[in-house]
């Protein structure tokens, strides 16, 4: 039989009719032994909506406990038997408290070897707590002050699948080659927003998603990532890699890599040695000024290519740069210095983004092979009356041309060429606070 207890400062516990087992406490905790709780077979303990938040955790909780939620209090201390000796305990939520390593005892989970979820994010931990349950599947430690993972701290967590360590103070000195090597089931590892200077060693082969954005990584040597041969998503954005930070064999062995984020890394060219089966390559906000005929030849299966906000010019964009990309569907070239539509675009292309360039004319030739093109974004360019040649849209009957409404000459020219003008906000532009400029969608008819 399951019971619900409701505590208040002025009343004793009440035993209503059967319902999901839960303790909801808005008091400092009644002086009752753990045996008293165990008598009722309680499974869930939650402290919510308390006018006075807790600074110390309950010293005893029921032996039968399955879920403990003490999040969003001001806890500074946990007792050994708060969560210890609970063989049925599965989930513990301790985020948004003030726990330090001193307040979390070494044997906090002794005898509780069935815990699969432990949330310790947004506390004041300075190193990864030792003696965590070996049964963990999800471990959240983000938004702490963790500068070190002690050797062997993750040596028993062979079932761990998700590890969140972002927004901490981890440096290379706080990790070693064995830190993650025994996590044979790990699929998601987030180390973003730390102080790492290199990609960690000893990454497990089970890893699917690795997030290393916003660190201080300046060099990715050959072979450093090869152990994570199951990797599908790699995020390296906002690291000072520069023009020589990625060695040609940096991605060697990552045959299953699907998506690679290299946003704002100071790159001056498309990196060499990219995995052949890469589907999405994100390179915006770098310093790439040219694309030669071989720049993308190694990645023929790309579906999504983002080169926005680089330094590309039409003179240094080779007409064969994209011709090998027979699966490409989305190409983003926004915020460059292009004056013409690129030549040699693949017939598979569905979305072409060219806003915030210097495009001053349109003619039919670049569009002849683009029968599948559905969206062409041309806002904030230099198009004028007479700069759009007749027949430009002839091969793309389903095309929608999106552009911020600027000089009337643009709208007038498109109208003369049989383009229906429909006022509409552009869903591809993020909303900004305050009044928005009028936008128009031009639909080819």
N, C-alpha and C positions, 0 to 999 in steps of 0.2 A: 504494500500500500504506500502511496506517495502522499506527502503532506506539504502544506504551505505555511510558513511561519511569518508573522508580521510583528516586528519589534517597534516599540515606541518608548520614550523616556518615562512614561507614566503608567504604562500597562504591562501586564505580564504576557508571555507568549500565548497566542490563540491557536487552536487547532481546528481549522475549518474542514470542509469536506475535501475529498480527494481531488488533487490537481497536480500539475507538474511540480516536482520538488524544488523549492527555491527559498532561500532566506534573503529578504530584502531588509537591510538594517539602516535606520537613520539615527542610530544612537552610537555610543562609544563602544558598545559590545557588552552584553550581559555577562555576569560572572557565573558561567555554567561550564561544566567539564565537558570534554570531548565525548565522554561516554553518554552523556545526556543527549547530545546531538545524534550520536550513532544509533541510539535506541530507535529513532524515528526513520532511519534509513535515508537521510538527506543526500541529494546528489548535486545540488547547485547552490553556491553561496555567492550572493551579489550584494555589494554595497553601492547604492545609487541615491542620487538626489538628497544627499545629507546636508543639512544646514551647517554642520561643523565637520569638516573632513578629518579623516584619520591620519595620525602621524606614526602610529605603531600598529602593525598587523595583529589580528587576533592570535593569541598564543596557541589555542587549540581549535581545530576544525574537525568535522566528523570524519571518521575512518572511512566511511562509504562515499566520500565526496568524489564527484566526477568533473565538475566545472567550478572554478574559483575566479571571480571577477572583482578585483579591488582597484581597478583603473581609476585615474583622475581623482586621486586623493593627495595627501602629502606624506605618504609613507616614507619613513627613513630607516625602519628596522623590520626585519622578518625573523620569526622564531623558527627553530629547527622543526617543530611539530606543526607549524602553520600549514606547510605543504608536505612535510615528511611523513612517512609511514601511511601513505594513502594509496593502496594498491589499485584502486579504481580511478584515480585521478587522470584525466585526459587533457584538460585545457586550463592554463593559468594566464590571466590577464593582469599585468602589473604596469602597463604603460601610463605615462603622465603622472609620475610620482617623483620623489626626491631620493631614490635609493642610491647609495654608494656601495662600493664593494665591501666596506666594513659592515654595512647594515644587512648584507645578504650572506648568511652563514655558509661555511664550506659544505655542510651536510644538509642544506636546505631541502634537497629532494631525495634524501636517503630513504629507501623503502618505497619510493614512488616511481617505479620503472615502467609505467605505462603512459607517461605524459608525452603527447605528440605535438602540442602547440604551447609555446612559451613566448609571451609578448612582454619584453622589457624595454621597449623603445621609450624615448623621451624621459630618461632618468639622468643620473650623474655617475654612471659607471666609468672607471678609468681603465679597466682591462676586462677581458672576457672572463666571466665567472667560471671557475673550475667545477668539476663534479656535476656537470649538467646531466640530466637523464639520458641514457643511451638510446631511448626510444624516440627521441625528438624527430619530428618530420619538418616542422616549421619553427624557426628561431628568429625573432625580431629584436635587433639591438641597435637600430638606427637612432640618430639624434641623442647620442650619449657623448662621453668624452674619452672614448676608448682609444688608447695609444698603443696597446700591445695585446696580442693573443698569445698567452703563455704556451710554451712548448707542451704538447700533449693535451691541451684544453679541449680540442675537438677530436681526440684520438679514438673515442668510443662511439661517436655518432654516425655509425654506418648507415642508418636509415634516413638521415637528414636530407631533405630535398630542397628546402628554401632557406637561405641565409641572408639576412638583411643587415648590413654594416655601414650603410651610407650615412653621411653627415657625422663623422667621428673625427679622430685625430691620428689615424693610422699612417705610419710612414714605413719605409722599407725595413727599418730596424725593428719594427713591431711585429714583423712576420718572418717566417723562415720557410725553407723548402718543404717542411713537413706539415705546415699549418693546415692545408686543405687536402693533402695527398690521401688521407684515409677516409675521406667523405665519398665513398663509392657510389652513393645514390644521389649526390648533389646535382641538381638541375638548374637552379637559379642562384646566382651570387651577385649581390649588389655592393660594390665598394666605391661607389661614386661619392664625390664631395669629401675626399680625404686628402692626404698629403703624400701619396705614393709617387715615387720617382721612376719606378719600373713596374712592368706587369709582374704580378706575383709568380713565383716558381711553384711547381708541384700541383698544378691544377688537375682535377680528376677528369677522366675520359667521359664521364657521364654528364658533364656540364653542357647545358643547352643555351643558357642566356648568361652573358658576362657583362656587367655594367661597370665601366671604369671611367666614366665621364667626370670632368671637373676635378682632376688630380693634377699632379706636376710631372706626368710621364713625358720624358723627352726622348726616349729610345725604346724601340721594340726590336730586340735582336732576333736573329734566325733561331728557330727551335723553341723559343720561350713559350709559345702557344701550342706547340705540336702535341703535347700531352692531352690537351682538351680536344681530342679528335672528333667528339660528337657535337662540338659547338655549332649553333645555328645563328645566333644573334650576338654580335659583338659591338659594344658601344664605347667609343674612345673619344668622344667629342670634348672640346675645350681642354685639350692637353697641348703643351708646347712642343709638339713633335718637330715642327719646322721642315725644311726641305730634305733633311737627311735622317730624320728620326725613325723612319720605317725602313728597315733593311729589305732588300729584294725578296728574301725568303722569310719575311716576318710571318706570313700567313701559310707557310708550307705545312701540309698535312691536314688543313681544315677543309676537307673535301665537301662537307655538308653545310658549310657556312652559307646562310640564306641572306642575311642582312648585315651590312657593315656601315656604321655611323662614324664619319670622320669630319664632323662639323667643327669649324673654327680651330683647325690644328696647324695653321701656318703653312700648309702644303703649297708647293709651286707647280705641281704636275699631278696627274692621276698616278697613284702609287703603282709600281710594277709588281708583278707576282701575285695578282689578285686571284682568289680561287675561281676556277672555271665555271662552277655552277652557281655563282652568286646571282641573286635575283633582285636585290635592292642595294644600291650604292648611294650613300648620302655624303656629298662633298660640299655643301654650301658654306659660305663665309670663309673661304680660303684665299689663296693668292694665285690661282691657276690662270695663266694668261694665254695659253694656247692648247689646242688639241690636234695632234698629228694623226695620220692615218692608222697608226698602230696603237694609239693610246688605249683603246677599249677592245682591242681584238681578242684579248685573253678572256673576256667575259661575255660570250655570245648569248647567254641566257638571261641577261638583265631584263627585268620588267619595269623597274622604276629607277630612274637616274636623276639625281638632283645636283645640279651645278650652279645653283643660284648664288648671287652675290659673290662672284669671283671677278676676274679682270679680263674676261674673254672678249676679243674683238672679231669682227667678221673676217678681217684679213688673216688672222691666225687660227681660224676654225676651218680645218681641212674639209673638203667636200666628201671625203671618204671616212670621216671620223666616226659616223654613226651607222654606216652601211652594213656592218657586221652584226648589228643588234636586231636580229630578225624577230625577237619576242618583245621588244620594247613597247610599252603602252603609255608610260608617262615620262615626259622629259621637262624638267624645270630649269630654265635658263634666265630666270628673272634677275634683275639687278646687275647685269653685266654691261658691256659697251658695244653691243651688236647694232649694226646699222641695217642689216638685211636678215631675212629669214634664212636659217641654215639650209644648206644644200644636202642632198643625199640622205634625207630622213627615211627611216624604214616604214614600209607600208602598214606595219602593225600598230603604228602610233595612234593613240586615242586622245591624249591630252598633251598640248604643247603650251607651256607658260613662258611668255616673253615680256611681261610688264617691266617697267622701269629700265628700259634699254634706250637706244637711240635710233630705233627702226624708223626710217623715213620714206620707205616705199614697199609696196607689195606687188608681186607679179606672179603669173600662173606657174612658172617652172618649178619652184620648190614644193608646190602643192599637187603636182601631177600624180604622184604615187600614193597620196594620203587619203584614199577612199574611206578609211575607217576613222579618220580624225573627227572627233565630236566636239572638242573644245579648244579654242585658240584664245589665249589671254594676251591682250595687247595694250593694256592700260598704261598711261604715262610714257608714251613714246612721242615721235615727231611726225606722225602721219598728217598730211594735208590734202586738200582738194587736188585731184590730179595725180596723186602719188600711188593710187591703187589701180592697177591695170585691169582692163576688161578681161573677163574669163578667169580671174583669180580663184573664184569659188566654184567653178564649173565641175571639178572632180570631187567635191566634198559636199554632197547634198544635205547631209545631216549635221553640218557644222554649226556650232554656236560660237560667235566671236564675242568675247567679253572685254569691255574697255570702259574705263572711267570716261564719262562724257566731258570732253574738253572743248576744243575749237569746233564750231559748228561745221566746219569743212569736213571733218571726219564722218559725222553722222550723215551729212548730205551726200558724200561720195558713196558711202555704203548703201544708202537708199537708192541712188541711181543705178547701182549694180544689182538690184533685186534683193536686197537684204531687208528683212522685216525688223523694225526696231521695237523692242518690248522693254519698257522701264522695269527694272528689277534690281534688288540689291545683289551684290556679288557674294555668294556663300563661301567663296574660296579666300576672301579677304577677312582677317579677324576684325571684329567690331571694336571700335575705339570709343572712349567716353565722349559724350557730347553729341551735337548734331553731326550727321553723316553726309558726305557729299553725294549728290545724285549720281547714280550709276545707270548704265544701260546695257542690255543684252541684245546683241545683234544676231539674229537667226537667219541663216541662208535659206532662201526659198527657191 
